[in-house]
Amino acid sequence: MLNIAGDALNIANGKTRVTISGDLGIARDQAGLANALALQKAVNAIVDALQKEPSLPAKLPDEPAAPTGKTDNPFI
């Protein structure tokens, strides 16, 4: 897990996906530049890893898989 600007933006590396979540404002100051550079470094690393994957599929199935069957609603 990588956090940018404290925990404003979180980047988590899962088995099949990288998840980027949060809200990052990039100000026109030194702190904003540092945040932008950290984000750029993280995204560049993701792109590099994907480009080096020899058997990259066209698309992974959606996660989680669609539920099968029916379940009674426990709240009614």
Buried (B, 14 or more C-beta within 10 A) or exposed (E): EBEBBEEEBBBEEEEEEBEBEEEBEBEEEEEBEEBBEBBEEBEEBBEEEEEEEEEEEEEEEEEEEEEEEEEEEEEE
